[in-house]
Amino acid sequence: MYRQMFALQQVARRTISSSARRQVNKVPQKQKLFQEDNGMPVHLKGGTSDALLYRATMAMTVFGTGYALYELLKASFPQKKE
């Protein structure tokens, strides 16, 4: 029993240590990009994907606000029951 548990621990250690990848630290590059004074707002400095996410968020916000106002207007004038 002890031998099986020891073997299982060895396999687990090997799996964990061998699955770790070496990654390059990209933080200094990102800091340089986001701290650059180029007149762009910080939420758009990430590139095309940031611009797309920003526009999608604004579109959903405008749509949601319009829909909420429509529902409030509809609720303020109750339907006549016949």
N, C-alpha and C positions, 0 to 999 in steps of 0.2 A: 504494500500500500504506500509506504513512504517513498519507495523507488518510483512508482508511477506519478506521485505528486511532484517529485523532484524533476522528472523528465518533462512533465507538463509545464513547470515553471521555466525550465530551460528553453522550451519551444516558444513560450510566450515572450520571454526576453529577447530571443533571436528575432521573432516576428516584429516586435515593437521597434527594436533598434535598427533593423534593416529596412523598415518601411519609411523611416524618417528621410525626407528629401532635403537636399541642400538648396536653399533659395537665396537669391540675390536680394540684398536690402535695397528697396526702391524708394525709401522714405526721403533721402536727400534730393533725389530727382523730383519727387512730387512737391517737396517744400520749395524748391527753386521755381517750379512751374506756378504754384499757387501764390507765391510771394512776389512774383514779377509784376511791376507796375505798368500794365498795358491798357488800362482804362476799361477792362472787362470786369463785370461783376464776378465774384468768387464762385457763385453757383453755376457759372457757364464756362469756367476755365478748363473743365475736364474734357471738353471736346464735343463731338457730335452727339454722343449718347446723353450728355448732360443737357444739351439744348433740346433734344427730343423729349426727355423726361420732363423738362421745364414746361414745354409747350403742351404736353399731354396733361400735366397737372393743372395748368391754367385752363385748358379746355374743359376738364372735368369740373373745376371750380365754378366756371361760368355756367355750365350746364346745370350743375347742382343748385346754384343760387337761383337761376331762372325757374327751375322745376319747383323749388321750395316756395318761391313767390307765387307761382301759378296755383299750387295747392292751397296756399293761404287765401288767395283771392277766391278760389272755388269754394272753400269752406266758409268764407264770410258771407256768401249769398246762398243760403240753403235752397234746395230744390223743393218745389211745391208738390205736395202729395195730392193726388186726385182719386 
